[in-house]
C-alpha cells in the first residue's frame, strides 16, 4: 500500500501531490491493478489534509481511469502507467540510489539534484526530438 505525504512548503496543491504520488507508484510498480488505496479517513489523519482534498485527488485519478471507487469497499487501482520490466526498474532504481548517494557526498541538496535531473531530461528530450525530425 502507498503511504502518502504532503509537502506543505510546496507550491503544488495537496490534492495534486497525492495524484502525483499514485501516478509515480504506478510507474515504478509499487501499485498494481487490484491494490487498494488508503481510505480517505486514513489519508486525512496521516497527512492532516481536508477530506475534500483527498476526494478531489481520488476523483481525478478515477476520471483518468487509474482507480475505481467501490461502494462500501474503498478505492482500488484499476489502470496502469508505464510498461517497463519490473526487474529493469528495480536495477535502475538501485543505480539511481547509488548515484544519489554520490551526489549527497558531493554536497548536493534536493533542489540541486532536481535541477540536475531536469536539465538532463530536457537535454535528452531535445536530442530525441532532433533525431526524430531528421
N, C-alpha and C positions, 0 to 999 in steps of 0.2 A: 504494500500500500504506500502511497505517496504521503510525505509529510510536508505540508505547505508551510511557507514562511513569507512574511510581508515585510518589505524594507520601507519603513516609514519615511526615511530620508530621500527615497527615490521620487523622481518626478512622474514615474509611471503609476497610474491609478492601481489601487489594491486589486480590483477585480481583474485587471489586465495582467498583473503579476501572477495571479492564480491560473489564468488561462495559459500564460506562457509556460508555467511550470508543468502543467499537464501535457502541453504540446511537446516540450522538451523530453519529458518522461516517456512519451510515446515514441519519439525519435530514437532514443537510446535503448529502448526495450525494457525500461523499468516498469512501465504499464503496458498491459496487453488486453486485447478484447476479452471481456468477461470479468476483468478486475473491477472491484467496487471502489468508488471514490469515497473519501471520508464524508460523514454526514455533515450537513450544514451546521448543526449544533457543535460538532467537534472542531470544525474549522473556525467558527466564531470564538470558541473558547481558546484554542491554541494560538490563533493569530490576532485575537482581540479586534475583530472587524465586525461590522454590522451584518446581520443575516442577509440583508438586501444585496450586499456586496458579493457574498458567496452565491446567492441565487442568480445574480447577473452573470457571474463567471460561468456557472453551470449551464445557464440558458444559452450563452454564446457558444459554448462547446457543443451543446445539443443542436443548435442551428447549423453548426459546422459538420454535423454528422459524426462527431467523435465520441459522444456519450449519449446514453438514453436514460431517462428517469423512469423508474418502475414504481408505480403507485404502492406505497407502503413497504417497499423493499430497499429503495435507495437509488443512487445514480451509478451506472455501470458503463465501462468503456465499451464502445461498440465499433469504433473505427481504428484505423492505423495511420501512421505517418512514417515515411521513410521505408526503404526496402533493403537496408544494409544487413549483411550477415551479422548476427549477434556476436559471433566469435571475433569477427573483424572489428566490430565496435568495441569489444572488451579489450582487444590488443591495442587499438588506437587510444582508448581511454587510459590504459596503463602508460603508454608513451607520453601522452599529454600530461599525466600526473608527474612523471619524471621531469619533463620539461618545465612544468610549473615550479617544481622544487628547485630547479636550477635558476629560474627567474627570481624566486624568493631569495635564494642565496646571493644573487647579484643585486639585491636591494629593491627589486621592482614591487610596487604596490598594486592593488586591484586595478586601479584606473590605468596604470602603465601597461599591465597585461592586457586589459581590454582594448586599449588604443593600439597596441602592437598587433593583436589578433585582428582587429577591424581593418588595419592597414593591409595586412597580408591577404585577408579575404577580398578586400577591394582590388588589390593588385591582381589577384588570381582571377577575379571576375572580369577585369578589364582584358587580361590575356585571353581568356576563353572567348569573350565577345569578339576580340580582334581575330582570333583563329577561326571563329565561326563565320565572320564576314569575308574571310579570304577565300 
